[in-house]
Amino acid sequence: MGDIEKILKTVENKTQKEFILKERILKFFLILGIIIPVIFYFIFTVFDNISYELNHFFFRYLINIFAYLLLGIFEGKYEYNFWAKFRNLLRKKEMKKIYRNYIYIVGVFSWGLPIGITFIIIEWDLNAEVLFNFGVSILNLIIWTAGGYFYGHLYKSKIKNYIKNNYKL
């Protein structure tokens, strides 16, 4: 997620649309949507000798990019709104709300859901004869989202330290 002060300055200097497009979709989610499927494609084809039909791979690849694009728009909007309100939340001393939103941004939206989406696509690739295994997909999403939530908790100390060092509350 980067340095908190840098993000606050970025939010102050950019519109919501610029932030979503440049800071989230282009820099983060689209890169994940392009790089991760290609890496897994080569890992599974080279090391596991799984033969893919390229047209199936590229169809799934486009779905992956579309999913990351939607997630990038949602996460970017959520994150922009949070950082735009951050100082106001500090003035009101709404620390639980700050920590909760930070956990969602860092853990759930930036880590758990992207990995969950990636594993849905991987599962789909490994079970090519079954178009879509809904139960496994939902399970992947739940597990990785919960993992993202706990991952966000690991980084909660970062925002606590930032607030402690920069604001007198």
ABEGO torsion letter per residue (X at the ends): XEBAAAAAAAAAABBAAAAAAAAAAAAAAAAAAAAAAAAAAAAAAAAAGBBBBAAAAAAAAAAAAAAAAAAAAAAAAAAAAAAAAAAAAAAAGBAAAAAAAAAAAAAAAAAAAAAAAAAAAAAAAABAABABBAAAAAAAAAAAAAAAAAAAAAAAAAAAAAAAAABBX
